[in-house]
Amino acid sequence: RKHKPITMQEPVYVDQAPSHTKGGEVMLMVSPEFLFADDRVLIVDDFLATGRTIDALGRIVQNSGATLVGIAAVVEKTFEGGRAALTHWGVPIMAAAVITDMTEGKIVVH
């Protein structure tokens, strides 16, 4: 979001990440009423490409004092390097479908 919704109470956990679909940066916000220091968090996203959005969400989890326990994506594009960029979290990374190549109108799924 460009701005915090008026319904979201202060303070909020905030980080930013580049957006492939919108272009530019997107602000990621989580209200502390939904994220507690004793929570164990699994981040689930639709796509794992560069990993930058999931990395920003990981920082939000870390800043809240909660524990990141895993990362999951519906689709992973291995050729964009996101998995390697997220290994520093030291948690399992899973994907339902893994795309290893997208060239000449063909998608290769592993």
C-alpha positions, 0 to 999 in steps of 0.5 A: 500500500502507499498509505496505511489504512485508517483502520490499522492502529499505530504502530505497525510493522512496516517494510518494503519490497519491489513489486513485479506486477505494480512496478516500483516499491510496495509497502508491506504492513502488519498490525501488531494485533495480528503478530505476537512475539510468541508466534511461530510464523509460516510465510505463504506467498503465491510466487517465489521469484527473486525472494525480495517480498518474502525477505521483507515479510521475514524482516517484519516477523523478525522485528515483531519478535516472532519466530519464522518457521518456514517459507512456502510458495504455490509456484517457484521460478528457480531461474530468478534465484529467490530460494538462494536469497532466502537461505539465510533465514535457516528455515525450510522452503517449499513450493507446490510447483517448481518452474525451471525454465520459461523460454520461447513460450514454453514452461518447464515444470519440475 
